[in-house]
Every structure is written in C-alpha cells, then in structure tokens.
Amino acid sequence: MQTLSTEQRTFFETAVSTYQADLAADTSAQAYLTSRGLSPADAATWRLGVVRRPLVGHESYAGRLALPYLTPAGVVNLRFRCIQPHNCKTVVLWVDEKGKEHNCVKYLSIDGMESNLFNVLDLKKESPYIGVTEGELDAMTLSLCGIPAVGVPGVENWQDHFGRCLADFDLVYSFTDGDKAGKAFGRFLAREAKARPVRVPRGQDINSIYQEKGADGVRALIAG
Ligand SMILES: [Zn+2]
C-alpha cells in the first residue's frame, strides 16, 4: 500500500471539506443523493461532496460527486462520480484531432494514485460477515441497511491486499450487479476473496433495490 505524505493528507482533507461545503450549498447535487436514498445525514457520515470550487489539479472533476476514502487515519483517496442526468457511455464530451469521440467517464480516479477499498471503517465492525460491492454507492447502501460492506473501485483496480483485509471474516458476500459484468466480477471475487455471490435480480443493483424496497428488501437478499 502506498503511504501518503503529510502534505497529501492535508490536501485531501482540504479538498473533502471544501466539497462538503459545496454540497451544502448545492440543491441539485443534494437532489441527486436523495434520489439514490442518501439523506443529508448519510452524506455527512461519508463526507460526500460535490466539486464546485475545484482545488488546483481537480479542475477536471468539476460538477462531480466527490467520494472520499475515509480510514481511521483520515482521508486517503478520492474518486469522482458523474451525476449528470445522462448515460455517460453515449455522451460525447469531445472529439480529438483524429476524429475519435470521447465519452463521459462515469467514475474518475486521481492519476497516479493506487486504488483503495472504499469504506474500510466497516472492516472494524463486529460482524461475522462482510459484503463486497463494485463501487462506492452500493457499499454505502449496504452499510445503511446494517450489512457492513466495502466497495471495490472496479475489477481492474483490485489489489492483492484487498483479499487479506477480508480474510478475518467467516463469510464474505459479493453483491454484484445483476448483469453480465456483475456476474464476472462475482466470479472474480469468489476466486480472490472466497466470496459467496449474492443473487441480485437482473438489471438491478443494491441501490436500486434499496430505493424500491428499502433496507428490508436488501437484507432479504442474504436471509435464509
Ligand atoms: Zn457522465
């Protein structure tokens, strides 16, 4: 794992505080979170923000949701999610000199940063099991439903030590999206973390189940 300098930690802390303040003044970003079932209190728990006043080097994240990676030692990383009401994959943001179209990228990571597990504070919770999701939003959602969970920022960002973080739990559940990519990720987690795949209905993810059926609907996935 990479260690951060004091300057980097201070920079992340300033960034997170700034983007939290930006969120507090931004009704459209608040509405986005509400639409995903996340209350202002939930946003405060995870120190979520929106980038309206980007810090130097963060200009390309303007308008995005800021997802801080919180640890007992403070903020160690950030990712930025597009919250525009569009399908990122079909939106052409710019065309390069060769005529190649570049789509919006749903999640942006900070260049040069190693990836981290999201929500590692849940690893300290007293629980015989832990959930693993793809992405931050589903990890927060599971946690809200009383299921401790960590998020992997995409299968391509898996690090070997993630598996060791999960080794203390009797049972690891993988909650992956109900689509082809989700199934592949589930197989990957079964191999890397001995995770038991939880069946998520086709076309759904944890957050959409939460929006539709609440915490009971999510908990029912691992009942019985
Ligand atoms: Zn987008």
Boltz pocket constraint, residues with backbone or C-beta under 6 A from the ligand:
constraints:
  - pocket:
      binder: B
      contacts: [[A, 82], [A, 83], [A, 84], [A, 86], [A, 87], [A, 88], [A, 91], [A, 104], [A, 105], [A, 106]]
      max_distance: 6.0
